[in-house]
Amino acid sequence: MKSSKSKKGFVQLFLMFALLTALALVAGCGASEQSAQSGKTDSKVKTYQVATRGTFKPFTYMNDKDQLTGYDIEILKEVEKRNKDIKFEFKTMSVESAFVALASKQVDIIANQMTHNSDRDTKYTFTKELNNYTISKLAVKGDRTDIHSFEDLKGKTLSITPTGETTRIVKEFNETAEPKINITYSDKGAAESLNLVATGRADASISYEVATKESKETLGLDVKSTGNVISSVPTYYILRKDEEAQQLADKIDAALKEMKADGTLKKLSEQFLGADYTAEPK
């Protein structure tokens, strides 16, 4: 009788152990499946490399914590928040280097107040929703009163970047000007050109009104905007001309539409540019 009870107890103990083992295996499999699903979700996140100058305040620059920020940068960070399958990594370089990197697929997008022109339109994909309108004027040293237009710059030195809408305008003016404007090029952005003006090594530059004001306030450069508006053009992001790039551009455009509708884009413009430049100037 005692032996029978012992056998029965042993069987019950064995069955209980077998049940616990099975439950542990099921739990382990569930955890593995959950982990696999989590890994699958993570694997869907696509990282895109963004080329930006990083020296063009307030659009793209390093803050006092050595972190990249600026209007063009913060828009993309907001796009990233609204698209969980997108991650942006930023690389600082000149605009010329950025186009080379884009063509060689070292980067996927250029964020640097990019504008349309006939050459770029045939080679690259642009986002359709604009970031902001830029107002460009001549920038001169604070005490100069003799320069207000291109006519006043004949025979004088103008420092500009190699690319951009205003560079094309100056070149067209020089085709018939006598004497011509002496053009010097800077590939380090508006800050360097404005420094050349402030130190008297150039008579003028062409700069965004926002950038001239920023350089005076934060860099202490003795410069000011002068004359009429030379250009007021919308800016965008530039990508390669292929299917994957177009898909990314579409996602950025969708986020920009949302940001305009809910006021986020206007808020960023006021925060970084000092006013709302998201609407076409009157």
PyRosetta script that sets phi, psi and omega in degrees:
from pyrosetta import init, pose_from_sequence

init()
pose = pose_from_sequence("MKSSKSKKGFVQLFLMFALLTALALVAGCGASEQSAQSGKTDSKVKTYQVATRGTFKPFTYMNDKDQLTGYDIEILKEVEKRNKDIKFEFKTMSVESAFVALASKQVDIIANQMTHNSDRDTKYTFTKELNNYTISKLAVKGDRTDIHSFEDLKGKTLSITPTGETTRIVKEFNETAEPKINITYSDKGAAESLNLVATGRADASISYEVATKESKETLGLDVKSTGNVISSVPTYYILRKDEEAQQLADKIDAALKEMKADGTLKKLSEQFLGADYTAEPK")
pose.set_psi(1, -48.9)
pose.set_omega(1, 179.1)
pose.set_phi(2, -60.9)
pose.set_psi(2, -40.3)
pose.set_omega(2, 179.4)
pose.set_phi(3, -63.6)
pose.set_psi(3, -38.9)
pose.set_omega(3, -179.7)
pose.set_phi(4, -65.0)
pose.set_psi(4, -40.9)
pose.set_omega(4, 178.3)
pose.set_phi(5, -64.4)
pose.set_psi(5, -38.7)
pose.set_omega(5, -179.9)
pose.set_phi(6, -63.5)
pose.set_psi(6, -42.7)
pose.set_omega(6, 179.7)
pose.set_phi(7, -63.4)
pose.set_psi(7, -40.5)
pose.set_omega(7, -179.4)
pose.set_phi(8, -64.0)
pose.set_psi(8, -41.3)
pose.set_omega(8, 179.1)
pose.set_phi(9, -64.7)
pose.set_psi(9, -38.3)
pose.set_omega(9, 179.5)
pose.set_phi(10, -64.9)
pose.set_psi(10, -40.8)
pose.set_omega(10, 179.1)
pose.set_phi(11, -63.3)
pose.set_psi(11, -43.8)
pose.set_omega(11, 179.3)
pose.set_phi(12, -62.2)
pose.set_psi(12, -42.5)
pose.set_omega(12, 179.2)
pose.set_phi(13, -62.9)
pose.set_psi(13, -41.1)
pose.set_omega(13, 179.4)
pose.set_phi(14, -63.8)
pose.set_psi(14, -43.9)
pose.set_omega(14, -179.5)
pose.set_phi(15, -64.3)
pose.set_psi(15, -39.6)
pose.set_omega(15, 178.8)
pose.set_phi(16, -63.8)
pose.set_psi(16, -42.7)
pose.set_omega(16, 179.1)
pose.set_phi(17, -62.5)
pose.set_psi(17, -42.1)
pose.set_omega(17, 179.6)
pose.set_phi(18, -63.9)
pose.set_psi(18, -38.5)
pose.set_omega(18, 179.6)
pose.set_phi(19, -66.3)
pose.set_psi(19, -44.5)
pose.set_omega(19, 179.9)
pose.set_phi(20, -62.9)
pose.set_psi(20, -39.6)
pose.set_omega(20, 178.7)
pose.set_phi(21, -63.1)
pose.set_psi(21, -42.1)
pose.set_omega(21, -179.7)
pose.set_phi(22, -64.4)
pose.set_psi(22, -43.1)
pose.set_omega(22, 179.0)
pose.set_phi(23, -61.7)
pose.set_psi(23, -40.3)
pose.set_omega(23, 179.1)
pose.set_phi(24, -63.2)
pose.set_psi(24, -40.2)
pose.set_omega(24, 179.3)
pose.set_phi(25, -65.9)
pose.set_psi(25, -41.2)
pose.set_omega(25, 179.0)
pose.set_phi(26, -63.6)
pose.set_psi(26, -43.8)
pose.set_omega(26, 179.2)
pose.set_phi(27, -62.2)
pose.set_psi(27, -40.5)
pose.set_omega(27, 179.4)
pose.set_phi(28, -63.7)
pose.set_psi(28, -42.7)
pose.set_omega(28, 179.1)
pose.set_phi(29, -63.7)
pose.set_psi(29, -40.0)
pose.set_omega(29, 179.7)
pose.set_phi(30, -62.7)
pose.set_psi(30, -42.0)
pose.set_omega(30, 179.2)
pose.set_phi(31, -64.3)
pose.set_psi(31, -39.7)
pose.set_omega(31, 179.8)
pose.set_phi(32, -64.9)
pose.set_psi(32, -41.8)
pose.set_omega(32, 179.4)
pose.set_phi(33, -64.8)
pose.set_psi(33, -41.0)
pose.set_omega(33, 178.6)
pose.set_phi(34, -63.0)
pose.set_psi(34, -42.6)
pose.set_omega(34, 178.2)
pose.set_phi(35, -61.5)
pose.set_psi(35, -42.0)
pose.set_omega(35, -179.7)
pose.set_phi(36, -64.0)
pose.set_psi(36, -40.5)
pose.set_omega(36, 178.8)
pose.set_phi(37, -64.9)
pose.set_psi(37, -40.0)
pose.set_omega(37, 178.1)
pose.set_phi(38, -62.9)
pose.set_psi(38, -42.0)
pose.set_omega(38, 178.3)
pose.set_phi(39, -63.6)
pose.set_psi(39, -36.2)
pose.set_omega(39, 179.7)
pose.set_phi(40, -64.9)
pose.set_psi(40, -39.8)
pose.set_omega(40, 178.4)
pose.set_phi(41, -63.6)
pose.set_psi(41, -45.1)
pose.set_omega(41, -179.9)
pose.set_phi(42, -61.8)
pose.set_psi(42, -36.1)
pose.set_omega(42, -176.5)
pose.set_phi(43, -68.4)
pose.set_psi(43, -17.1)
pose.set_omega(43, -180.0)
pose.set_phi(44, -80.1)
pose.set_psi(44, -15.0)
pose.set_omega(44, 179.4)
pose.set_phi(45, -73.8)
pose.set_psi(45, 122.4)
pose.set_omega(45, -179.0)
pose.set_phi(46, -102.2)
pose.set_psi(46, 127.4)
pose.set_omega(46, 178.9)
pose.set_phi(47, -95.2)
pose.set_psi(47, 128.3)
pose.set_omega(47, 179.3)
pose.set_phi(48, -115.7)
pose.set_psi(48, 137.8)
pose.set_omega(48, -179.7)
pose.set_phi(49, -91.1)
pose.set_psi(49, 128.6)
pose.set_omega(49, -176.6)
pose.set_phi(50, -114.2)
pose.set_psi(50, 123.8)
pose.set_omega(50, 176.1)
pose.set_phi(51, -92.2)
pose.set_psi(51, 132.4)
pose.set_omega(51, 178.6)
pose.set_phi(52, -151.3)
pose.set_psi(52, 152.8)
pose.set_omega(52, -175.0)
pose.set_phi(53, -68.5)
pose.set_psi(53, -44.8)
pose.set_omega(53, 178.9)
pose.set_phi(54, 78.9)
pose.set_psi(54, 1.6)
pose.set_omega(54, -179.5)
pose.set_phi(55, -129.6)
pose.set_psi(55, 23.0)
pose.set_omega(55, -171.7)
pose.set_phi(56, -121.6)
pose.set_psi(56, 67.6)
pose.set_omega(56, -179.3)
pose.set_phi(57, -69.4)
pose.set_psi(57, 136.7)
pose.set_omega(57, 11.2)
pose.set_phi(58, -98.5)
pose.set_psi(58, 15.7)
pose.set_omega(58, -175.2)
pose.set_phi(59, -88.4)
pose.set_psi(59, -39.3)
pose.set_omega(59, 178.9)
pose.set_phi(60, -156.1)
pose.set_psi(60, 114.4)
pose.set_omega(60, -174.2)
pose.set_phi(61, -162.5)
pose.set_psi(61, 169.5)
pose.set_omega(61, 177.7)
pose.set_phi(62, -97.2)
pose.set_psi(62, 128.5)
pose.set_omega(62, 179.6)
pose.set_phi(63, -82.1)
pose.set_psi(63, -174.5)
pose.set_omega(63, -175.9)
pose.set_phi(64, -69.8)
pose.set_psi(64, -8.4)
pose.set_omega(64, 175.0)
pose.set_phi(65, -101.2)
pose.set_psi(65, 12.8)
pose.set_omega(65, -179.5)
pose.set_phi(66, 61.1)
pose.set_psi(66, 35.4)
pose.set_omega(66, 177.7)
pose.set_phi(67, -111.5)
pose.set_psi(67, 138.7)
pose.set_omega(67, 179.4)
pose.set_phi(68, -72.7)
pose.set_psi(68, 130.6)
pose.set_omega(68, 179.5)
pose.set_phi(69, -150.8)
pose.set_psi(69, -165.9)
pose.set_omega(69, -177.7)
pose.set_phi(70, 120.0)
pose.set_psi(70, 164.9)
pose.set_omega(70, -174.4)
pose.set_phi(71, -58.0)
pose.set_psi(71, -51.9)
pose.set_omega(71, -178.5)
pose.set_phi(72, -63.0)
pose.set_psi(72, -32.0)
pose.set_omega(72, -178.3)
pose.set_phi(73, -75.5)
pose.set_psi(73, -45.1)
pose.set_omega(73, -176.1)
pose.set_phi(74, -68.6)
pose.set_psi(74, -27.3)
pose.set_omega(74, 174.3)
pose.set_phi(75, -61.6)
pose.set_psi(75, -46.8)
pose.set_omega(75, -179.1)
pose.set_phi(76, -66.7)
pose.set_psi(76, -34.6)
pose.set_omega(76, 176.4)
pose.set_phi(77, -64.3)
pose.set_psi(77, -35.4)
pose.set_omega(77, 177.1)
pose.set_phi(78, -70.5)
pose.set_psi(78, -38.3)
pose.set_omega(78, 175.7)
pose.set_phi(79, -60.1)
pose.set_psi(79, -41.6)
pose.set_omega(79, 179.0)
pose.set_phi(80, -61.0)
pose.set_psi(80, -40.8)
pose.set_omega(80, 179.2)
pose.set_phi(81, -63.8)
pose.set_psi(81, -33.3)
pose.set_omega(81, -175.9)
pose.set_phi(82, -89.5)
pose.set_psi(82, -5.0)
pose.set_omega(82, 177.9)
pose.set_phi(83, -132.8)
pose.set_psi(83, 98.1)
pose.set_omega(83, -174.7)
pose.set_phi(84, -68.2)
pose.set_psi(84, -12.1)
pose.set_omega(84, 179.2)
pose.set_phi(85, -96.1)
pose.set_psi(85, 8.1)
pose.set_omega(85, -179.2)
pose.set_phi(86, -119.2)
pose.set_psi(86, 137.2)
pose.set_omega(86, 172.3)
pose.set_phi(87, -134.7)
pose.set_psi(87, 132.5)
pose.set_omega(87, 178.8)
pose.set_phi(88, -108.4)
pose.set_psi(88, 134.9)
pose.set_omega(88, 170.8)
pose.set_phi(89, -119.5)
pose.set_psi(89, 135.7)
pose.set_omega(89, -171.4)
pose.set_phi(90, -106.9)
pose.set_psi(90, 138.2)
pose.set_omega(90, 177.1)
pose.set_phi(91, -126.4)
pose.set_psi(91, 127.9)
pose.set_omega(91, -179.3)
pose.set_phi(92, -89.4)
pose.set_psi(92, 134.5)
pose.set_omega(92, 179.3)
pose.set_phi(93, -168.0)
pose.set_psi(93, 166.6)
pose.set_omega(93, 177.1)
pose.set_phi(94, -68.3)
pose.set_psi(94, 162.6)
pose.set_omega(94, 179.8)
pose.set_phi(95, -62.5)
pose.set_psi(95, -41.1)
pose.set_omega(95, -179.8)
pose.set_phi(96, -61.3)
pose.set_psi(96, -44.0)
pose.set_omega(96, 178.2)
pose.set_phi(97, -66.0)
pose.set_psi(97, -33.1)
pose.set_omega(97, -179.8)
pose.set_phi(98, -63.7)
pose.set_psi(98, -40.8)
pose.set_omega(98, 179.3)
pose.set_phi(99, -67.2)
pose.set_psi(99, -36.5)
pose.set_omega(99, 176.2)
pose.set_phi(100, -64.7)
pose.set_psi(100, -44.3)
pose.set_omega(100, 180.0)
pose.set_phi(101, -65.2)
pose.set_psi(101, -35.9)
pose.set_omega(101, 178.5)
pose.set_phi(102, -66.1)
pose.set_psi(102, -43.5)
pose.set_omega(102, -179.6)
pose.set_phi(103, -65.7)
pose.set_psi(103, -34.6)
pose.set_omega(103, -179.0)
pose.set_phi(104, -90.2)
pose.set_psi(104, 6.8)
pose.set_omega(104, 177.4)
pose.set_phi(105, 64.4)
pose.set_psi(105, 26.9)
pose.set_omega(105, 172.8)
pose.set_phi(106, -81.7)
pose.set_psi(106, -25.5)
pose.set_omega(106, 173.4)
pose.set_phi(107, -133.0)
pose.set_psi(107, 163.9)
pose.set_omega(107, -175.6)
pose.set_phi(108, -112.4)
pose.set_psi(108, -17.4)
pose.set_omega(108, -174.8)
pose.set_phi(109, -154.7)
pose.set_psi(109, 146.7)
pose.set_omega(109, 175.8)
pose.set_phi(110, -111.8)
pose.set_psi(110, 126.0)
pose.set_omega(110, 179.7)
pose.set_phi(111, -118.9)
pose.set_psi(111, 96.9)
pose.set_omega(111, -176.6)
pose.set_phi(112, -166.2)
pose.set_psi(112, 53.0)
pose.set_omega(112, 178.4)
pose.set_phi(113, 52.6)
pose.set_psi(113, 51.2)
pose.set_omega(113, -175.1)
pose.set_phi(114, -80.5)
pose.set_psi(114, 141.4)
pose.set_omega(114, -178.3)
pose.set_phi(115, -122.9)
pose.set_psi(115, 159.9)
pose.set_omega(115, 178.3)
pose.set_phi(116, -73.6)
pose.set_psi(116, 146.0)
pose.set_omega(116, 161.9)
pose.set_phi(117, -153.8)
pose.set_psi(117, 167.6)
pose.set_omega(117, -172.7)
pose.set_phi(118, -60.6)
pose.set_psi(118, -37.2)
pose.set_omega(118, -178.9)
pose.set_phi(119, -69.6)
pose.set_psi(119, -47.3)
pose.set_omega(119, -179.8)
pose.set_phi(120, -64.7)
pose.set_psi(120, -36.6)
pose.set_omega(120, -176.7)
pose.set_phi(121, -62.6)
pose.set_psi(121, -28.6)
pose.set_omega(121, -179.6)
pose.set_phi(122, -84.7)
pose.set_psi(122, -19.5)
pose.set_omega(122, -173.7)
pose.set_phi(123, -105.7)
pose.set_psi(123, -24.4)
pose.set_omega(123, -168.9)
pose.set_phi(124, -130.8)
pose.set_psi(124, 164.3)
pose.set_omega(124, 172.7)
pose.set_phi(125, -97.8)
pose.set_psi(125, 132.7)
pose.set_omega(125, 174.8)
pose.set_phi(126, -107.7)
pose.set_psi(126, 147.9)
pose.set_omega(126, 166.1)
pose.set_phi(127, -66.2)
pose.set_psi(127, 151.9)
pose.set_omega(127, -178.0)
pose.set_phi(128, -88.9)
pose.set_psi(128, -33.1)
pose.set_omega(128, 178.7)
pose.set_phi(129, -82.5)
pose.set_psi(129, 126.3)
pose.set_omega(129, -177.3)
pose.set_phi(130, -74.3)
pose.set_psi(130, 154.9)
pose.set_omega(130, 174.8)
pose.set_phi(131, -84.6)
pose.set_psi(131, -48.8)
pose.set_omega(131, -178.0)
pose.set_phi(132, -169.2)
pose.set_psi(132, 168.0)
pose.set_omega(132, 171.8)
pose.set_phi(133, -98.3)
pose.set_psi(133, 138.5)
pose.set_omega(133, 178.3)
pose.set_phi(134, -106.6)
pose.set_psi(134, 138.6)
pose.set_omega(134, 176.4)
pose.set_phi(135, -112.3)
pose.set_psi(135, 113.5)
pose.set_omega(135, -178.8)
pose.set_phi(136, -104.8)
pose.set_psi(136, 136.2)
pose.set_omega(136, 176.1)
pose.set_phi(137, -137.8)
pose.set_psi(137, 167.4)
pose.set_omega(137, 171.8)
pose.set_phi(138, -67.6)
pose.set_psi(138, 144.3)
pose.set_omega(138, 175.2)
pose.set_phi(139, -120.1)
pose.set_psi(139, 129.1)
pose.set_omega(139, -179.0)
pose.set_phi(140, -131.0)
pose.set_psi(140, 170.3)
pose.set_omega(140, 176.6)
pose.set_phi(141, -65.0)
pose.set_psi(141, 149.2)
pose.set_omega(141, -171.8)
pose.set_phi(142, -56.0)
pose.set_psi(142, -30.0)
pose.set_omega(142, -175.7)
pose.set_phi(143, -96.6)
pose.set_psi(143, 3.9)
pose.set_omega(143, -177.8)
pose.set_phi(144, -86.9)
pose.set_psi(144, 134.5)
pose.set_omega(144, 179.5)
pose.set_phi(145, -124.9)
pose.set_psi(145, 6.1)
pose.set_omega(145, -174.1)
pose.set_phi(146, -98.6)
pose.set_psi(146, -3.6)
pose.set_omega(146, -176.9)
pose.set_phi(147, -122.9)
pose.set_psi(147, 119.6)
pose.set_omega(147, 178.1)
pose.set_phi(148, -135.9)
pose.set_psi(148, -9.0)
pose.set_omega(148, -175.0)
pose.set_phi(149, -155.5)
pose.set_psi(149, 173.6)
pose.set_omega(149, 175.6)
pose.set_phi(150, -61.8)
pose.set_psi(150, -34.9)
pose.set_omega(150, 178.7)
pose.set_phi(151, -58.6)
pose.set_psi(151, -38.7)
pose.set_omega(151, 179.8)
pose.set_phi(152, -71.2)
pose.set_psi(152, -14.7)
pose.set_omega(152, -177.1)
pose.set_phi(153, -95.7)
pose.set_psi(153, -1.9)
pose.set_omega(153, 179.0)
pose.set_phi(154, -58.1)
pose.set_psi(154, 126.5)
pose.set_omega(154, -178.5)
pose.set_phi(155, 80.9)
pose.set_psi(155, -2.8)
pose.set_omega(155, 179.2)
pose.set_phi(156, -106.4)
pose.set_psi(156, 174.7)
pose.set_omega(156, -174.4)
pose.set_phi(157, -104.0)
pose.set_psi(157, 129.8)
pose.set_omega(157, 178.5)
pose.set_phi(158, -118.7)
pose.set_psi(158, 125.8)
pose.set_omega(158, 178.4)
pose.set_phi(159, -101.0)
pose.set_psi(159, 123.1)
pose.set_omega(159, -179.1)
pose.set_phi(160, -141.2)
pose.set_psi(160, 167.7)
pose.set_omega(160, 175.0)
pose.set_phi(161, -81.2)
pose.set_psi(161, 156.1)
pose.set_omega(161, -176.8)
pose.set_phi(162, -65.8)
pose.set_psi(162, -25.3)
pose.set_omega(162, -176.8)
pose.set_phi(163, -120.3)
pose.set_psi(163, 161.6)
pose.set_omega(163, 175.5)
pose.set_phi(164, 126.4)
pose.set_psi(164, 160.8)
pose.set_omega(164, -177.8)
pose.set_phi(165, -62.6)
pose.set_psi(165, -42.7)
pose.set_omega(165, -177.2)
pose.set_phi(166, -68.8)
pose.set_psi(166, -29.8)
pose.set_omega(166, 176.3)
pose.set_phi(167, -63.2)
pose.set_psi(167, -41.8)
pose.set_omega(167, 177.1)
pose.set_phi(168, -62.4)
pose.set_psi(168, -40.1)
pose.set_omega(168, -179.6)
pose.set_phi(169, -63.3)
pose.set_psi(169, -42.4)
pose.set_omega(169, 179.1)
pose.set_phi(170, -63.9)
pose.set_psi(170, -44.0)
pose.set_omega(170, -179.6)
pose.set_phi(171, -61.8)
pose.set_psi(171, -40.3)
pose.set_omega(171, 178.0)
pose.set_phi(172, -64.7)
pose.set_psi(172, -39.4)
pose.set_omega(172, 177.6)
pose.set_phi(173, -62.6)
pose.set_psi(173, -40.9)
pose.set_omega(173, -177.0)
pose.set_phi(174, -68.7)
pose.set_psi(174, -17.9)
pose.set_omega(174, -179.7)
pose.set_phi(175, -62.1)
pose.set_psi(175, -29.0)
pose.set_omega(175, -179.4)
pose.set_phi(176, -120.3)
pose.set_psi(176, -4.9)
pose.set_omega(176, -176.1)
pose.set_phi(177, -74.8)
pose.set_psi(177, 140.5)
pose.set_omega(177, 173.2)
pose.set_phi(178, -143.2)
pose.set_psi(178, 120.2)
pose.set_omega(178, -8.6)
pose.set_phi(179, -70.1)
pose.set_psi(179, 161.1)
pose.set_omega(179, -177.0)
pose.set_phi(180, -79.7)
pose.set_psi(180, 159.9)
pose.set_omega(180, 171.8)
pose.set_phi(181, -74.2)
pose.set_psi(181, 131.2)
pose.set_omega(181, 175.5)
pose.set_phi(182, -79.6)
pose.set_psi(182, 117.6)
pose.set_omega(182, -175.7)
pose.set_phi(183, -103.3)
pose.set_psi(183, 129.4)
pose.set_omega(183, 170.3)
pose.set_phi(184, -118.5)
pose.set_psi(184, 143.1)
pose.set_omega(184, -175.4)
pose.set_phi(185, -108.3)
pose.set_psi(185, 140.9)
pose.set_omega(185, 175.4)
pose.set_phi(186, -124.7)
pose.set_psi(186, 127.7)
pose.set_omega(186, -180.0)
pose.set_phi(187, -99.6)
pose.set_psi(187, 11.4)
pose.set_omega(187, -179.3)
pose.set_phi(188, -106.2)
pose.set_psi(188, 10.4)
pose.set_omega(188, 172.7)
pose.set_phi(189, 96.4)
pose.set_psi(189, -177.4)
pose.set_omega(189, -174.3)
pose.set_phi(190, -63.0)
pose.set_psi(190, -34.7)
pose.set_omega(190, -177.3)
pose.set_phi(191, -59.1)
pose.set_psi(191, -42.7)
pose.set_omega(191, -179.6)
pose.set_phi(192, -68.1)
pose.set_psi(192, -43.4)
pose.set_omega(192, 179.3)
pose.set_phi(193, -61.9)
pose.set_psi(193, -42.4)
pose.set_omega(193, 179.5)
pose.set_phi(194, -68.2)
pose.set_psi(194, -32.1)
pose.set_omega(194, 175.9)
pose.set_phi(195, -66.5)
pose.set_psi(195, -38.5)
pose.set_omega(195, 176.5)
pose.set_phi(196, -62.1)
pose.set_psi(196, -37.4)
pose.set_omega(196, 177.9)
pose.set_phi(197, -68.8)
pose.set_psi(197, -46.9)
pose.set_omega(197, -177.2)
pose.set_phi(198, -63.3)
pose.set_psi(198, -30.4)
pose.set_omega(198, -178.7)
pose.set_phi(199, -95.5)
pose.set_psi(199, 4.5)
pose.set_omega(199, 175.4)
pose.set_phi(200, 80.7)
pose.set_psi(200, 8.7)
pose.set_omega(200, 179.3)
pose.set_phi(201, -85.1)
pose.set_psi(201, -10.0)
pose.set_omega(201, 172.2)
pose.set_phi(202, -141.0)
pose.set_psi(202, 147.8)
pose.set_omega(202, -179.4)
pose.set_phi(203, -78.4)
pose.set_psi(203, -29.5)
pose.set_omega(203, -178.3)
pose.set_phi(204, -161.9)
pose.set_psi(204, 168.5)
pose.set_omega(204, 172.7)
pose.set_phi(205, -140.8)
pose.set_psi(205, 169.9)
pose.set_omega(205, 170.5)
pose.set_phi(206, -112.9)
pose.set_psi(206, 123.9)
pose.set_omega(206, -173.8)
pose.set_phi(207, -141.7)
pose.set_psi(207, 151.5)
pose.set_omega(207, 170.8)
pose.set_phi(208, -59.2)
pose.set_psi(208, 138.2)
pose.set_omega(208, 178.6)
pose.set_phi(209, -54.6)
pose.set_psi(209, -39.1)
pose.set_omega(209, 178.7)
pose.set_phi(210, -62.8)
pose.set_psi(210, -43.5)
pose.set_omega(210, -176.9)
pose.set_phi(211, -69.0)
pose.set_psi(211, -37.0)
pose.set_omega(211, 178.5)
pose.set_phi(212, -63.5)
pose.set_psi(212, -45.4)
pose.set_omega(212, 178.4)
pose.set_phi(213, -62.9)
pose.set_psi(213, -42.0)
pose.set_omega(213, -179.6)
pose.set_phi(214, -63.3)
pose.set_psi(214, -41.5)
pose.set_omega(214, -179.2)
pose.set_phi(215, -65.0)
pose.set_psi(215, -36.0)
pose.set_omega(215, 178.7)
pose.set_phi(216, -68.7)
pose.set_psi(216, -42.4)
pose.set_omega(216, -175.0)
pose.set_phi(217, -76.2)
pose.set_psi(217, -42.5)
pose.set_omega(217, -173.2)
pose.set_phi(218, -97.6)
pose.set_psi(218, -30.0)
pose.set_omega(218, -178.9)
pose.set_phi(219, -102.1)
pose.set_psi(219, -8.8)
pose.set_omega(219, 179.6)
pose.set_phi(220, 72.1)
pose.set_psi(220, 21.2)
pose.set_omega(220, -179.2)
pose.set_phi(221, -78.5)
pose.set_psi(221, 133.2)
pose.set_omega(221, -179.5)
pose.set_phi(222, -82.4)
pose.set_psi(222, 78.6)
pose.set_omega(222, -178.1)
pose.set_phi(223, -135.2)
pose.set_psi(223, 160.0)
pose.set_omega(223, 177.9)
pose.set_phi(224, -151.3)
pose.set_psi(224, 156.4)
pose.set_omega(224, 174.3)
pose.set_phi(225, -83.3)
pose.set_psi(225, 147.2)
pose.set_omega(225, -179.0)
pose.set_phi(226, -147.4)
pose.set_psi(226, 157.4)
pose.set_omega(226, 175.5)
pose.set_phi(227, 77.8)
pose.set_psi(227, -171.4)
pose.set_omega(227, -179.3)
pose.set_phi(228, -80.1)
pose.set_psi(228, 167.1)
pose.set_omega(228, 176.3)
pose.set_phi(229, -65.6)
pose.set_psi(229, 125.3)
pose.set_omega(229, 178.1)
pose.set_phi(230, -81.7)
pose.set_psi(230, -41.4)
pose.set_omega(230, 177.6)
pose.set_phi(231, -156.1)
pose.set_psi(231, 150.5)
pose.set_omega(231, 173.9)
pose.set_phi(232, -137.2)
pose.set_psi(232, 101.8)
pose.set_omega(232, -172.2)
pose.set_phi(233, -128.7)
pose.set_psi(233, 149.8)
pose.set_omega(233, 177.3)
pose.set_phi(234, -76.9)
pose.set_psi(234, 149.5)
pose.set_omega(234, 179.0)
pose.set_phi(235, -117.0)
pose.set_psi(235, 154.6)
pose.set_omega(235, -174.5)
pose.set_phi(236, -143.5)
pose.set_psi(236, -175.3)
pose.set_omega(236, 168.2)
pose.set_phi(237, -103.5)
pose.set_psi(237, 147.3)
pose.set_omega(237, 179.6)
pose.set_phi(238, -114.1)
pose.set_psi(238, 137.0)
pose.set_omega(238, 178.1)
pose.set_phi(239, -132.9)
pose.set_psi(239, 172.4)
pose.set_omega(239, 175.4)
pose.set_phi(240, -67.0)
pose.set_psi(240, 162.2)
pose.set_omega(240, 179.0)
pose.set_phi(241, -96.8)
pose.set_psi(241, 80.3)
pose.set_omega(241, 174.3)
pose.set_phi(242, -150.1)
pose.set_psi(242, 174.4)
pose.set_omega(242, -172.8)
pose.set_phi(243, -63.7)
pose.set_psi(243, -43.6)
pose.set_omega(243, -178.7)
pose.set_phi(244, -64.3)
pose.set_psi(244, -41.3)
pose.set_omega(244, 178.8)
pose.set_phi(245, -63.3)
pose.set_psi(245, -39.0)
pose.set_omega(245, 179.3)
pose.set_phi(246, -64.6)
pose.set_psi(246, -37.8)
pose.set_omega(246, 178.1)
pose.set_phi(247, -63.3)
pose.set_psi(247, -41.0)
pose.set_omega(247, 177.5)
pose.set_phi(248, -66.3)
pose.set_psi(248, -43.2)
pose.set_omega(248, 179.1)
pose.set_phi(249, -59.4)
pose.set_psi(249, -39.6)
pose.set_omega(249, 179.5)
pose.set_phi(250, -63.6)
pose.set_psi(250, -39.3)
pose.set_omega(250, 179.2)
pose.set_phi(251, -68.1)
pose.set_psi(251, -40.0)
pose.set_omega(251, 177.8)
pose.set_phi(252, -63.7)
pose.set_psi(252, -43.5)
pose.set_omega(252, 179.6)
pose.set_phi(253, -61.6)
pose.set_psi(253, -42.2)
pose.set_omega(253, 179.8)
pose.set_phi(254, -62.2)
pose.set_psi(254, -41.4)
pose.set_omega(254, 178.7)
pose.set_phi(255, -67.6)
pose.set_psi(255, -40.2)
pose.set_omega(255, 178.9)
pose.set_phi(256, -62.9)
pose.set_psi(256, -38.7)
pose.set_omega(256, 176.9)
pose.set_phi(257, -60.7)
pose.set_psi(257, -44.0)
pose.set_omega(257, 178.1)
pose.set_phi(258, -62.5)
pose.set_psi(258, -42.2)
pose.set_omega(258, -177.6)
pose.set_phi(259, -66.1)
pose.set_psi(259, -35.0)
pose.set_omega(259, 176.1)
pose.set_phi(260, -69.1)
pose.set_psi(260, -42.6)
pose.set_omega(260, -177.2)
pose.set_phi(261, -66.1)
pose.set_psi(261, -38.5)
pose.set_omega(261, -176.8)
pose.set_phi(262, -95.5)
pose.set_psi(262, 3.7)
pose.set_omega(262, 175.0)
pose.set_phi(263, 87.9)
pose.set_psi(263, -0.3)
pose.set_omega(263, -177.9)
pose.set_phi(264, -64.9)
pose.set_psi(264, -41.3)
pose.set_omega(264, -177.8)
pose.set_phi(265, -65.1)
pose.set_psi(265, -44.0)
pose.set_omega(265, 177.4)
pose.set_phi(266, -60.2)
pose.set_psi(266, -41.8)
pose.set_omega(266, 179.9)
pose.set_phi(267, -62.0)
pose.set_psi(267, -43.0)
pose.set_omega(267, 178.6)
pose.set_phi(268, -64.8)
pose.set_psi(268, -39.8)
pose.set_omega(268, 178.7)
pose.set_phi(269, -62.2)
pose.set_psi(269, -45.1)
pose.set_omega(269, 179.7)
pose.set_phi(270, -66.1)
pose.set_psi(270, -36.4)
pose.set_omega(270, -179.1)
pose.set_phi(271, -68.2)
pose.set_psi(271, -45.9)
pose.set_omega(271, -173.8)
pose.set_phi(272, -97.3)
pose.set_psi(272, -30.9)
pose.set_omega(272, -174.5)
pose.set_phi(273, -104.8)
pose.set_psi(273, -9.5)
pose.set_omega(273, 176.1)
pose.set_phi(274, 87.9)
pose.set_psi(274, -4.6)
pose.set_omega(274, 179.2)
pose.set_phi(275, -165.6)
pose.set_psi(275, 172.7)
pose.set_omega(275, 178.7)
pose.set_phi(276, -86.7)
pose.set_psi(276, 104.3)
pose.set_omega(276, 177.4)
pose.set_phi(277, -104.3)
pose.set_psi(277, 16.9)
pose.set_omega(277, -177.7)
pose.set_phi(278, -85.9)
pose.set_psi(278, -12.8)
pose.set_omega(278, 177.5)
pose.set_phi(279, -106.5)
pose.set_psi(279, 146.8)
pose.set_omega(279, -178.1)
pose.set_phi(280, -61.7)
pose.set_psi(280, 129.4)
pose.set_omega(280, -179.7)
pose.set_phi(281, -61.6)
pose.set_psi(281, 143.6)
pose.set_omega(281, 179.8)
pose.set_phi(282, -88.3)
pose.dump_pdb("model.pdb")
